[in-house]
């Protein structure tokens, strides 16, 4: 008798939900779905924004160790896979390997690859920009690898 009762309760619940959904107008269903998807999108965007911040990169003979602002190690990267680290910002670092510069996130994933002949020599890396010198030009790049500005270098 108890098992039959559970089945009846389930069927009743299913029918009530089904009727409730049918009573909603199609535009209301679409509106509720859009609202739900919007909330989900913003939650995912917030999670994606919670990137780890680089405070320091320790260099040893064969490894680089990346630390966050609390002194906790984010990860270790082998020198042979990364190359030579030229500098770092708050959430990325720039490494040179062979004839390419790699812009990587705190975990070492490559975000952008740039040719050394296009960029020149890296002069400085700040929290959101990269500055390089190519011949008589000073170039400023975003952390996404897009050229922001170029100006002539003053002769010294």
Buried (B, 14 or more C-beta within 10 A) or exposed (E): EEEEEEEEEEEEEEEEEEEEEEEEEEEEEEEEEEEEEEEEEEEEEEEEEEEBBBBEBEEEEEEBBBBBEEEEEBEEBEBEEBBEBBBBBBBBBBBBBEEBBBBBBBEBEEEBEBEBEEBBEBBEBEEEBBBBBBEEEBBBBEBEBEBEEEEEEEEE
